[in-house]
């Protein structure tokens, strides 16, 4: 294995999560008796450039041509996108003469706000099914994987973009250098690129191992993102710290000739260095933290089942599948899970093979415990699931530590959280 940023062969092990199937390959009932391919999920760090990465064992085409994730099913994520559009329009002074491109635009959840603002835009989305949903909602969308040739064609037809948005896609690209050059091709000489990625500082500090899966080929600190962007003549001009996905970065990049790094860039780089993330040994604590969550969660679930409690899940996100497979959780410990996305109903989670039902199943069955797999949406989902307290139900958030929440305590300024 070679580093996909600097081509070094000096890669050290950080966390080996075993062999798991691709996290978005949900199984139909007819596939349960068929072989299910699994691939090593082994996080490493480059000793030269400090890019966290896993081997590229599956291709984006295998994952994203027909995709199970629709961004619009998360209310909080839609609000996040709308807030971003409003702030970007004001910050960059975008108007009817501007042009915005979003890479991996999904079902148009973000660009709908751009369309409503009367600003020209284009989504570039490889998944046929979610791209079709975007077009149906009035968002111009090109079905394609972004590469240098696609970027050149878009620029030739539409002109350079004043803003290129790449939210939660910079980790999904095995050809990191080619993709970065494509971003540079899309953006105007005085334009901006906004990239949102999960921050490796939180991955290590809070043991967020479930953000590691085969579709995420690399994991960024600000320093490693800075190095990657520099390969295409882009520089980090500013950075925002976000609470999305358990703690993310919004990296504002520009062509080097016009980029003037803000004080926030220097401050965050200093914090990363202080946390040890500018050294290889700074990543060592992740393994111990991952093992601790696995042991605590299994202990709790075994105790609940031994007491005759009925335990189900909420959500079927990619991160949840890493958690289930790493912990060895099967239907004997988690009877089923539910999800708002109709595409997943009647299917089974990859590897763990836990059945997925509509959310209404929880109200019908009134389980004792609901394990929330998209724990990063705690505020939103606690509000949605508050009613399970009426029958004595409990919510369990498995990350960053296993916590049991009494929904009856929610609704005032006090939330009772009982650690396991």
LOLUMKOL-612351 format. One record per residue: residue in three letters; x, y, z of N, C-alpha, C, O in turn. Coordinates in steps of 0.1 Angstrom, whole numbers, plus 2048, in hexadecimal, padded with zeros to 3 digits. Example, Ala and Ser with C-alpha at 12.3 -4.5 7.8 and 13.67 -1.06 7.14 Angstrom:
ALA8847C784E87B7D384E8847DF84E88E7DF855/SER8807EA8478897F584788180084F88680B850/
This chain:
UNK8087F480080080080080980C80081280D808/UNK8058167F880C8237F780382E7FB7F782D7F9/UNK8098388018018448057FB84A7F880284D7EF/UNK7EE84D7F97E88537ED7EA8627EB7E68687E2/UNK7F18687F57F48767F58038787F08068807E7/UNK80C8717F781A8747F58228687EF82D8687EC/UNK81B85C7ED8208507E782A8497F08318407EB/UNK82B84C7FC83484580582F837808823834808/UNK83882E80B83582180F83581F81E833814824/UNK83982A82583A82983482C82C83A82A83883E/UNK82482283B81782484281681B84E81A80F84E/UNK81282185981181A86680381786A7FA81F866/UNK80080C8707F38088747EE8118807F5814889/UNK7E181587F7DB81D8897D08158907CF81489C/UNK7C780F8877BC80788D7B77FD8827B4801877/UNK7B77F08867B27E687D7A47E28827A37DC88D/UNK79A7E487978C7E187D7887D487777C7D1877/UNK7917CC87278E7BF86D7897C085E78B7CA858/UNK7827B685A77C7B584C76D7B784D7667B0854/UNK7687C184575A7C48457567C683675E7C982E/UNK7497C58347437C88267427D78257427DF82F/UNK7417DC81973E7EB8177327EF81E7287E881E/UNK7337FA8257297FE82F71B803829711803830/UNK71B80581C70F80A8167097FF80D6FF801805/UNK70E7F380E7097E88056FE7E080E7017D5813/UNK6F27E680E6E77E08166E27D480E6E17D4802/UNK6DF7C98156DB7BD80F6CC7BB80E6C47BF817/UNK6C87B68036BA7B28016B87A48076C179D80A/UNK6AB7A080A6A979380F6AE7888076B377E80C/UNK6AE78A7FA6B37807F16C277E7F16C87757EB/UNK6C97887F76D87877F76DD7818046E977F806/UNK6D477E80E6D977981B6E076C81A6E8769823/UNK6DD7638106E375680F6EE7568056F474C801/UNK6F27628006FD7637F670A7687FD70976E808/UNK7167657F872276A7FE7227797FE71D7807F6/UNK72877F80972978D80B73879180B73E78E815/UNK73D79880174B79B80174F7A580D7477AE810/UNK75A7A281375F7AB81E76D7AF81A7747A8813/UNK7717BB82077E7C081D7857C582977E7CA832/UNK7927C482A7997C98367967D88387967E082F/UNK7947DC8457917EA84879C7EE85279A7ED85E/UNK7A77F384D7B37F58557B88038537BD806848/UNK7B780B85D7BB81985D7CA81A85F7D0814868/UNK7D18218567DF8238577E28328567DA83A852/UNK7EE83685A7F384385980084485180983C854/UNK80184D84880E84F84181885684A81586184F/UNK82485084C82E85685483486284E83B86A855/UNK83286484183887083B82F87C83B83388783F/UNK82387A83681A88683580E88683F80788F840/UNK80D87B84780487A8527F587A84D7EC87E854/UNK7F38748417E587283C7E08658417E685A83F/UNK7D58658497CE85984D7C78538417C085B83A/UNK7C884683F7C18408337BF8318357C682B83E/UNK7B782C82D7B581D82C7B881981D7B7822814/UNK7BB80D81B7BD80880D7B080A8057A580980A/UNK7B280E7F87A780F7EF7A38027E97A77FE7DE/UNK79B7FA7F17977ED7ED78A7EC7E57877E27DF/UNK7827F67E67767F77DD7778047D677E80D7DA/UNK76F8057CB76F8117C376381A7C67598157CA/UNK7648277C475882F7C574C82B7BD74182C7C0/UNK74F8257B17458207A873D8157AE7318147AC/UNK74380D7B673C8027BD7338077C87298017CB/UNK7368137CE72E8187D97248227D47188227D9/UNK72782B7CB71F8377C97178387BD7108417BA/UNK71882E7B471082E7A870282D7AB6F98337A5/UNK6FE8247B56F18237BA6F28247C96F781A7CF/UNK6EE82F7CF6F28327DD6E58327E66DA8357E2/UNK6E782D7F26DC82C7FB6DA8388046D083880C/UNK6E38428046E284D80D6DC8598066E185E7FC/UNK6D185F80C6CB86B8076CC8758126C787381D/UNK6D48808106D688A81A6CA89081F6CA89482B/UNK6C08928176B489981C6AC8928276A389882D/UNK6AF88582A6A887E8346AD8828426A787E84C/UNK6B888A8436BC88F8506B889E8516BD8A784A/UNK6AF8A185A6AA8AF85B6B58B885F6B68C385A/UNK6BE8B38686C98BC86D6D38BF8626D98C9862/UNK6D58B585A6DF8B784F6D98C18446E18C983F/UNK6CC8C08426C68CA8396C88D883F6CB8E2838/UNK6C58DA84C6C78E78526D58EB8516D88F784F/UNK6DF8E28536ED8E58526F08EB8446F78F5843/UNK6EB8E483A6ED8E882D6E88F682A6EE8FE823/UNK6DB8F982E6D590682C6DD9118336DE91C82D/UNK6E290E83F6E99188466F691B83F6FB92683E/UNK6FD91183970991283270691B82570E924823/UNK6FC91881E6F99208126F792E8156FC93780E/UNK6EF93181F6EC93F8236F99468276FB952823/UNK70294082E70E94683371894882771E952826/UNK71893E81E72193F81371D94A809726951804/UNK71094B80770B9567FE70F96380371496C7FC/UNK70E96581071297281672197481672697F813/UNK72896A81B73796B81C73D96E80F74697680D/UNK7399668047409677F77399717EE73D9727E2/UNK72E9777F27269807EA72297A7DD7239807D3/UNK71C96E7DE7179677D370A96E7CE7029727D7/UNK70796E7C16FB9747BC6F796D7AF6FC9627AC/UNK6EE9737A86E996C79C6F396A7916F1961788/UNK6FE97179270996F78871396578C71D962785/UNK71195F79871B95679E71894779970D945794/UNK72193F79B71F9317977259287A273092A7A7/UNK71D91E7A77219157B27209077AD7169037A6/UNK72A8FF7B072B8F17AD72C8E97BA7348ED7C2/UNK7248DF7BB7258D67C77298C87C27238C37B9/UNK7348C37C77398B57C47338AC7CE7338AE7DA/UNK72E8A07C97268977D171A89E7D771989E7E3/UNK7128A37CF7078AB7D36FA8A37D86F18A97DC/UNK6FB8967D76F188D7DD6E38917D76E28937CB/UNK6D98927DF6CC8947DA6C88A37D86BC8A77D8/UNK6D28AC7D86D08BA7D76CC8C17E36C88CD7E3/UNK6CE8BB7EF6CB8C17FC6D18CE7FE6CA8D7804/UNK6DD8D17F96E48DE7FB6E18E77F06DE8F37F2/UNK6E28E37E46E18EC7D86D28F17D76D08FB7CF/UNK6C98EB7DD6BB8F07DD6BB8FE7E26B49077DD/UNK6C39017ED6C490E7F26CB9187E96C79247E9/UNK6D49137E16DB91B7D76D191F7CB6D092A7C7/UNK6C99157C76BF9187BD6B59227C26B192B7BB/UNK6B09207CE6A792A7D46AC9387D56A49417D5/UNK6B99397D66BF9467D76C294C7C96C69587C8/UNK6BE9457BF6BF94B7B16CD94A7AC6D19527A3/UNK6D59427B16E39417AD6E59347A46E09297A8/UNK6ED9367996EF92B7916F792079770092379F/UNK6F49137956FB90979B6FB8FC7936F38FA78A/UNK7038F27977038E57917088DB79C7128DE7A3/UNK7018D079D7058C57A670C8BB79D7088B8792/UNK7178B57A371E8AA79C71C89E7A572289E7B0/UNK7148947A27108897AB71187C7A370B87A799/UNK7198737A871B8667A171085C7A270E854799/UNK70885D7AD6FD8537AF6F18567A66EB8617A7/UNK6ED84D79E6E284F7956D585279C6CE85B799/UNK6D284A7A76C684C7AE6C48597B56BA85F7B4/UNK6CE85D7BD6CD8697C46CF8757BB6C98807BE/UNK6D68747B16D787F7A76CA8827A06C688D79E/UNK6C287779E6B58797986AC8807A16A488879D/UNK6AD87D7AE6A58847B86A88937B969F89B7BA/UNK6B58967B76B98A47B76B38AB7AB6AD8B67AC/UNK6B38A579F6AE8AC79369F8AE7956998B8791/UNK6988A479B6898A579D6868B17A667B8B67A5/UNK68F8B47AF68D8BF7B86918CD7B26918D77B9/UNK6968CD7A66998D979F6A88DD7A06AB8E879D/UNK6B18D47A46BF8D77A56C68D17986C68C5797/UNK6CC8D97906D48D47856DF8CB7896E78CF792/UNK6DF8BF7846E88B57896EE8AC77E6E78A7775/UNK6FB8AB77E7038A377470689677B70C896786/UNK70288B77570687E77A71487A77671687676A/UNK71D87B77F72B87877B73387778873087E792/UNK73E87078774987179275287C78D75787D782/UNK75588579775E89079376C88B79177288479A/UNK77288E78578088C78378489877A77D8A1778/UNK7918987767968A476F78F8A676278D8B275E/UNK78B89C75B78489E74E7768A37507728AC749/UNK76F89E75A7628A475D7638B276175B8BB75D/UNK76C8B576A76E8C376E7718CC76376C8D8762/UNK7798C875977C8D074E7708D374576E8DE740/UNK7688C874475C8CA73C7528D374274B8DB73B/UNK7508D274F7478DB75774C8E97557438F2753/UNK7588EC75775E8F975675C8FF74875990B746/UNK75E8F673E75C8FB73074E8FF72D74C908725/UNK7458F77337368FA73073190573872990E733/UNK73590674572E90F74E73791B753733925759/UNK74491A75074D92375675291F76374E915769/UNK75C92676976292377675792678174F92E780/UNK75991E78C74F92079775592A7A17619297A5/UNK74C9327A674F93B7B17519347BE7589387C7/UNK7499297BF7499217CB7489127C773E90E7C0/UNK75190A7CC7508FB7CA74E8F57D87568F87E1/UNK7438EE7DA7408E87E67438D97E573F8D27DC/UNK74B8D47EF74E8C57EF74C8C07FE7568BE805/UNK7408BE80173D8BA80F73D8AB8117368A480A/UNK7468A681974689881D74888F81074288580F/UNK75189480775588C7FC76488B7FB7698827F4/UNK76C89480177A8947FF78088780678C884802/UNK77988180E77E87481477B86880B78085D80D/UNK77186A80276C85F7FA77485C7ED76F8537E5/UNK77F8637EB7858627DE79385B7DF79C8607E6/UNK7948507D97A18497D97AC8507D17B88517D4/UNK7A88577C67B185F7BE7B186D7C37AC8767BD/UNK7B886E7CF7B887B7D67BE8867CE7B98917CD/UNK7C98837C77D088E7C07C88927B37C789E7B1/UNK7C38887AC7BB88C7A07AE8947A47AB89D79D/UNK7A88907AF79B8967B379F8A57B77978AE7B4/UNK7AA8A77BE7AE8B47C27B08BD7B67AD8C97B6/UNK7B78B77AC7B98BF7A07AC8C37997AA8CE794/UNK7A28BA79A7958BC79478E8C879B7888D0795/UNK78F8C97A978A8D47B07908E17AC7898EB7AA/UNK79D8E07AA7A48ED7A57A08F179779F8FD794/UNK79C8E778F7978EA78178A8F17827878FA77A/UNK7818ED78B7748F278C77490179176B90878D/UNK77D90479A77B9117A178291D79A78C91B793/UNK77C92879B78193479478E93979B7919347A6/UNK7969417947A29457997A194D7A67AA94D7AF/UNK7969537A879395B7B57889547BD78195A7C5/UNK7859477BA77A9407C077D9397CD78893A7D2/UNK7749327D277592B7DF77191D7DE7689197D6/UNK7779147E67739067E77709047F67789077FE/UNK7648FE7F87608FA8067608EB8077588E5801/UNK7688E68107698D78127668D482076C8D982A/UNK75C8CB8237598C783075D8B883275A8B0829/UNK7658B683C76A8A883F76A8A684E76B8B0856/UNK76889A85276989686077889986578189685E/UNK77989F8707868A387578D89787D787892886/UNK7988948787A088887E7A388B88D7A6882895/UNK7A38988917A589B89F79B8958A879D88F8B2/UNK78E8968A378388F8AA7838808A977F8798B2/UNK78787B89D78886D89B7918678A678D85D8AC/UNK79C86D8A87A68678B27A286B8C07A28628C9/UNK79F8778C379C87C8D07908748D67908718E2/UNK7868728CE77986C8D477785E8CF76D8588D2/UNK7818588C978084A8C57758478BB76F83D8BC/UNK7738508B176884F8A876B84589D76B849891/UNK76E8398A077282F89676782B88C76A827881/UNK75A82E89075082A88674F83387A747831871/UNK75783E87A75884786E761840864763846859/UNK76783586777082E85E76982485776381A85D/UNK76882584A76281A84176781B83376E825830/UNK76581182B76C80F81F76A81B81577281E80C/UNK75E82281675C82D80D764839811765843809/UNK76983A81D772845822780840820786839828/UNK78784581679484181379F84881B7AA84281E/UNK79C85481F7A685C82879E865832792868830/UNK7A686983C7A08708487AA87B84B7B687984C/UNK7A488784D7AD89384C7AE89B8597A589C861/UNK7BA89F85C7BD8AA8647BD8B685B7BD8B584F/UNK7BD8C28617BE8CE8587CC8CE8517CD8D2846/UNK7D68C98587E48C98527E48BF8467EA8C383C/UNK7DE8B48477DE8AB83C7D68B08307D98AE824/UNK7CA8B68337C28BC8297CA8C78227C98C8816/UNK7D18CF8297D98DA8247E38D481A7E58D980F/UNK7EA8C981E7F48C38157ED8BD8087F38BF7FD/UNK7E28B780A7DB8B27FE7D78BD7F47D98BB7E8/UNK7D18C87F97CD8D37F17D88D97EA7D78DE7DE/UNK7E48DA7F07EF8E07EA7F48D97DE7FB8DF7D6/UNK7F18CC7DC7F68C57D17F08CA7C47F58C87B9/UNK7E58D27C57DE8D77B97DE8E77B97D78ED7B2/UNK7E78EC7C17E88FB7C17DD9027C87DA90D7C6/UNK7D88FB7D27CD9017DB7D39027E97DB8FA7ED/UNK7CE90D7F07D390F7FD7C79128067BC916802/UNK7C890E8137BE91081D7BD91E8217C7923826/UNK7B292581F7B19338237AA9358307AC93F837/UNK7A192B83479A92D84079591F84479591683C/UNK79091D85078B91185578091386078291C868/UNK77590C85F76B90C86A76B8FE87076C8F4869/UNK7688FE87D7668F18847578F08867508F988B/UNK7528E48827448E18827418D588B74A8CE88F/UNK7358D48907318C989972B8BE8917278B4897/UNK72A8BE8847258B487C72E8A787C73A8A887D/UNK72789C87B72F88F87A73888D886743887884/UNK73489289173D89089D74989A89D7528988A5/UNK7498A48957548AE89575B8AE8877638A6884/UNK7578B887F75D8B98727648C686F7638CF878/UNK76B8C78647718D386076A8D88537678D084A/UNK7688E58527658EB8457728F38407758FD846/UNK7788ED8377858F38327818FC82677C8F881C/UNK78590982778391281C79191481579B91981A/UNK79190F80879D90F80079B9197F479091B7EF/UNK7A791E7EF7A79277E47B39247DC7BD91E7E1/UNK7B49287CF7C09287C87CB92F7D07C993A7D5/UNK7D792A7CF7E292F7D87E493E7D67E89457E0/UNK7E39437CA7E69517C77DD95B7CF7E19667D1/UNK7D19567D37C89607D97C595B7E87BD9627EF/UNK7CA9507EC7C794B7FA7D09528047DC953803/UNK7C995880F7D095E81A7CB9568277C095982B/UNK7D394D82C7CE9458387CA94E8447D1957847/UNK7BF94B84A7BA9528557C194D8627C8943862/UNK7BF95486D7C59508797BF94387E7C593C886/UNK7B294087A7AC93387E7B49278797B591D880/UNK7BA92986D7C291E8687CE91B8707D0910874/UNK7D59258747E192487C7DD91E88A7E5916890/UNK7D29238907CE91E89D7CB91089D7CE9088A6/UNK7C490B8937BF8FD8937CB8F48907CC8E9896/UNK7D48F88877E18F08857E88EF8927EE8E4895/UNK7E98F989A7F08F98A77E98EF8B07F08E88B8/UNK7DC8EF8B07D48E68B97D68D78B57D88CF8BD/UNK7D78D58A87D98C78A37E78C38A87E98B78AC/UNK7F18CC8A67FF8C88AB7FF8C58BA8068BC8BE/UNK7F88CD8C17F88CB8D07F18BE8D47F58B88DD/UNK7E78BA8CC7E18AD8CE7E98A18C97E58968CB/UNK7F48A48C37FD8998BF7FB8948B180088A8AD/UNK7F289B8A97EE89589C7F78998917F5896886/UNK8028A089480C8A388B81889A88D82389C888/UNK81588F89581F88489781887789580C876898/UNK81F86D89181985F88F81385A89C80885489C/UNK81B85B8A78168558B380A85B8B98048568C3/UNK8068678B47FA86E8B97ED8678B67E386A8BC/UNK7EE85D8AD7E28568A97E08498B07D58428AE/UNK7E98458B87E98388BF7DD8368C87D882B8C9/UNK7D88418CF7CC83F8D97BF83A8D27B68358D9/UNK7BE83B8C57B18388BE7AE8298C17A28268C3/UNK7B88208C07B58128C27AF80F8CF7A58088D0/UNK7B58148DA7B08118E77A28178E979A8108EF/UNK79F8228E47928288E57878208DD77C81E8E2/UNK78B81B8D27828138CA77F8068D27738028D2/UNK7898008D77867F38DE77E7F58EB7767ED8EE/UNK77F8018F17778048FD7698058FA7607FF901/UNK76580C8EF75780D8EB7527FF8E77467FC8EB/UNK7597F78E07547EA8DC7517E18E97477DB8E9/UNK75A7E18F27587D98FE74C7DE9067447D790B/UNK74B7EC9087407F19107337EF9097297EC910/UNK7327F18FC7257EF8F57217E08F67157DE8F8/UNK72A7D78F37267C98F37227C59017187BE903/UNK7297CA90C7257C79197177CB91C70F7C4922/UNK7147D89187067DD91B6FB7D59136F17D2919/UNK6FE7D29066F47CB8FF6F27BD9046E67B8905/UNK6FC7B69086FB7A990E6F37A991B6EB7A091D/UNK6F57B39236EE7B592F6DF7B792D6D67B1933/UNK6DC7BF9236CE7C29206C77B691B6BB7B391F/UNK6CD7AE9126C77A290D6C57989186BB790918/UNK6CF7979216CE78D92C6C37909356BD78793B/UNK6BF79D9366B37A193E6A67A093669C7A493C/UNK6A779C92A69A79A9226967A791B68A7A7917/UNK69E7B191B69B7BE91569B7BC9056A27B5900/UNK6927C48FF6917C48F169A7D08EC6977DC8EF/UNK6A47CD8E36AD7D88DF6AD7D98D06AE7CF8C9/UNK6AB7E58CB6AA7E88BC6B37F48BA6B87FA8C3/UNK6B57F78AD6BD8028A96B580D8A26AA80B89E/UNK6BB8198A16B68248996C082888F6CB82C893/UNK6BD8288836C682C8786CE8218726D0817879/UNK6D28238666DA81985F6E58208576E681E84B/UNK6ED82985E6F783085770482885470581D85A/UNK70C82D84B719826849721824856726819858/UNK72282E85E72982D86A72482387372B81C87B/UNK71682187371081787B715809877716800880/UNK71780786A71B7FA8667297F686A72D7EB86D/UNK73280086A73F7FE86F73F7FA87E7457F1882/UNK7368018867357FE8947307F08967357E989E/UNK7257EC88F71F7DF8917297D488D72A7CA895/UNK7307D68827397CB87E7457CA88774A7BF88A/UNK74B7D588B7577D58937537CF8A175B7C88A7/UNK7487D28A67437CD8B373E7BF8B373C7B98BD/UNK73B7BA8A77357AD8A67277AC8AA7227A28AF/UNK71F7B78A87117B78AC7087B28A17097B6895/UNK7007A88A46F77A189B6E97A28A06E77A88AA/UNK6DF79D8986D179E89D6CE7988AA6C479B8B0/UNK6D778F8B06D478A8BD6D67958C86D07948D3/UNK6DE7A08C56DF7AB8CE6D87B78CA6D47BF8D2/UNK6D67B98BD6CE7C48B76C47BE8AE6C77BB8A3/UNK6B77BE8B26AD7B68AB6AB7BC89D6AA7B4894/UNK6AB7C989C6A97CF88F6AD7DE8916AF7E389C/UNK6AE7E58866AF7F48866A57FA87D69F7F3874/UNK6A380787E69980E8766A081A86F6AB81E874/UNK69B81E8646A182985D69683185568C82B850/UNK69883E85368E84684C68F84483D685847836/UNK69A83F83869C83D82A694831824698826828/UNK68A83381C68282781768B81D80F68781180F/UNK69682280969E8198026A480D80A6A6802805/UNK6A58108176AB8068206A17FC8266A57F282C/UNK69480082568A7F782C6897EA82568A7E8819/UNK6897DF82D6887D28286967CC8256977C0821/UNK6A07D48276AE7CF8246B57CC8326AF7CD83C/UNK6C27C88316C97C483C6D77CB83C6DD7CE832/UNK6DC7CF8486E97D68496F47CC8446F37C0846/UNK6FE7D283D7097C98387117C38447137CA84E/UNK7147B784271C7B084C7147AB85871279F85A/UNK70F7B48607077B186C6F97AB8686F47A3870/UNK6F47AF85D6E77A98576DC7AC8616D47A3863/UNK6DB7B88666D07BC86F6C57C28666C77CA85E/UNK6B87BD8686AD7C285F6AB7D18626AD7D686D/UNK6A67D78576A47E68576957E885568F7E384B/UNK68E7EF85D6807F285C67D80185C68680985F/UNK67180585966D81385A66D81786966C80F872/UNK66F82486C66F82987A66382588266482488E/UNK65782487B64B82188264B81488A643812893/UNK65480B8866557FE88D65880089B6547F88A4/UNK66080A89F66380C8AD65780F8B565580A8C0/UNK64E8178B064281B8B763980E8B963280D8C3/UNK6398068AF6317FA8AF6367F08B962E7E98C0/UNK6437EE8BA6497E48C364C7E98D164D7E18DA/UNK64E7F68D36517FC8E065D7F48E765C7EF8F1/UNK6697F58E06747EE8E66797F58F26768008F5/UNK6817ED8FA6877F39076937FC90469580690B/UNK69B7F98FA6A78008F76A88038E86A57FA8E0/UNK6AB80F8E56AE8138D76BC8188D66C08228DC/UNK6C58118CE6D38158CC6D381E8C06D081A8B5/UNK6D782A8C26D88348B76E58338B06EF8378B5/UNK6E582E8A46F182C89C6F783989670383B896/UNK6EF8428916F484F88D6F58598996EE86389A/UNK6FE8558A270085D8AF70386B8AD7018738B6/UNK70986F8A170D87D89F70088689D70289289E/UNK6F588089C6E888789B6E18878A86D48878A8/UNK6E88878B36E28858C06D688E8C36CC88A8C8/UNK6D989B8C16CE8A58C56C28A38BD6B78A38C2/UNK6C38A18AF6B889F8A76B08928AA6A48928AB/UNK6B88878AC6B187A8AE6AC8788BC6A28718BE/UNK6B287F8C66AC87E8D469E8858D46958808DA/UNK69D8908CC6908968CC68688E8C467A88D8C9/UNK68A8878BA68187F8B267D8728BA67186E8B8/UNK68586D8C36838618CA67F8638D867E8598E0/UNK67C86F8DC6798728EA66D86A8EF66C8678FB/UNK6648678E66578618EA6598538EF65084D8F5/UNK66584C8EC66683E8F166783E900666833906/UNK66A84A90766A84A91565C84791B65B844927/UNK65284991364484791864283891C63A835925/UNK64982F91664882191A65581C921657810923/UNK65D82592666982292D67581E92567F81992A/UNK67482191867F81F90F68B82791268A832917/UNK69782290E6A482A9106AB82B9036AA8228FA/UNK6B28369016BA8398F56C98368F96CD839904/UNK6D082F8F06DE82C8F26E68338E76E38318DB/UNK6EF83B8EB6F98418E170683B8E370C83C8EE/UNK70B8338D971782B8DB7248338DA72F82D8DE/UNK72483F8D57318468D372F8548D872485A8D9/UNK73A85B8DD7488558DE74A84C8E97548448E9/UNK74184C8F37408428FD73283D8FE7298448FA/UNK73083190372282C90371A83390E71E83391A/UNK70F83990A7068409146F883C9136F3839908/UNK6F183B91E6E383791E6DB8449226DE84A92D/UNK6D184891A6CA85491D6BB8519206B5849919/UNK6B685792A6A885692E6A08619266A286D92A/UNK69885E91C69186991568887191E68487C91A/UNK68386B92967A87293268187F93867A88893C/UNK68E87F93869588A93E69889593369D8A0937/UNK69489292769689C91C68A8A591B67F8A191D/UNK68D8B29186828BB9166838C791F67C8D191D/UNK68D8C79286908D392F69F8D692D6A58D2923/UNK6A58DD9366B48DF9356BC8D493A6C88D4939/UNK6B68C993F6BD8BE9456BB8B293D6B08AE93A/UNK6C68AC9396C589F9326CD89593B6D989793D/UNK6C688A93F6CD8809486D487693F6CE86F937/UNK6E18769406E986C9386F08639416F886794A/UNK6ED8569406F384C9496FE8449426FB83C939/UNK70B84794571583F93E71583094371182D94E/UNK71982893A71981993C72681694472880B948/
